[in-house]
């Protein structure tokens, strides 16, 4: 069973950058479209960005132009570079496959944007 471990979250001021990583335990990662999701307090989990095996990407309108998703298949690792962060980006961020049938969720990593 694939395990996902997210890291890199923290407290950042509005306008600042933050970089997240997600390590997957299995090489099946390399053959899957992957995604970043986030869940803010009191809200449903939402899709933030996706990346295919061929590295085509999509973004939620709310993060387009500010976030960049990437992957390093040799390390079974997914990344999310977040720039120009806003308070409304505050959430727990998770990675998983870009599919209705998700792998077991990791613990996520908390991102808090506040002055």
Number of C-alpha atoms within 10 A of each C-alpha: 7 14 14 22 18 24 17 16 18 14 14 18 15 17 14 14 16 19 16 21 22 25 19 22 15 13 13 11 23 19 11 16 18 23 25 24 19 22 19 17 9 6 9 9 15 14 18 23 24 23 22 18 14 10 13 11 16 16 19 13 9 11 17 12 12 13 20 19 24 20 20 12 15 9 14 17 19 24 21 22 14 19 17 15 22 17 15 12 20 20 21 19 28 27 32 27 20 19 11 6 8 10 15 12 15 18 14 21 21 20 22 21 21 16 9
